[in-house]
Amino acid sequence: MKNRNLLIIALSLAAVFTIISCAAQQPVSQVDAPGFWLGIWHGMIAPFAFIIGLFNDIRIYAFPNNGGWYDFGFLLGISIWGGGGAAAGRRHK
């Protein structure tokens, strides 16, 4: 039983570190300003980028970006962590 719990913990840590490794963001030029799809991605990795940003110089929000579509995508991406609108509409007993 102990070996099984140890295996689950090891696999969970490996999964977390794999997800965190995706959080690095490249510098952005004005020509290749991120849009809607990169906004969604940056929103999804924002919690991990924030944790890494405490120790390194990483931003969680790309600037410059191409405006409203990036903002909309970022908000959609960050709302995935909270369950979106479905979590607010769920009834609690």
N, C-alpha and C positions, 0 to 999 in steps of 0.2 A: 504494500500500500504506500509506503514511504517513497519507493522508487517511482511509482506512478505520479504522485504529487510533485516530486522533483522534476520529472519529465514535463509535466504540464507547466510548471513555473519556468523551466528553461525554454520551452517552446514559446511561451507568452513573451518572455523577455526578447527572444530572437525576433518575434513578430514586431514588437514595439521598436526595436532598434532598426529593423528594416524600414518601417514606416518613417521614422525620424530621419533616416539617411536621405530621404527624398525631399526634405524640407529646404535645402539650400537653394537660394535664388541668385540668378546671374544679374549683373548690372544691365540696365535697360538703356538703349539709345532712343532718341526721339523718333527715328525711322521705324524701329521695330517695337513701338509702344504696345504693351499687352492690351488685349481686348477682353471680350466676354469670356472665352474659354479659359484663358489664363487667370481671369478673375475668379472663376469657379475653383480652379486648382489652388490658387493662393488662399482662398477662403477655407478650403478643406484642410490645408496643411498649416493654417495660421496658429493653432495651439502648439504644434511642434516647433514651428519657426520662432514663436515667442520664447519657448524654453531655451532653444539654441541661442537666440538673440540676447539672452541674459549673459552669456559667456563670450559671444562673438559679435561682430558687427554685421548683423543680418536684419533686414527689414521684413516686416510681415505684410507690408502693403507696398506695391510697386509704384514708384513715382519717377519719371512721368508715366502716365498711362493715357489711354485715349478717351477718358471721360466717363460718361454715364454708363456705357455698356460694361466697362470694367467694374465700376462700382456695383452695378446690378449683379454681375456674376460673383463678385466677392461676397455680397450679402447672401446670395443663394448658397454659396459654398460654406460660409460660416454657419448658416442656419441648419445645415445637415447635422452638426453636432448637437443642436438642441432639439432635433426631431421635427423642425419646421412647424408649420401650422397645425399638423396633426396632433402634436404633443399638447398644444394649447386647447384643442377641442376635445380631448379625451376626458372622460368623467372619472373622478376618483371616488372611491367608496370609503 
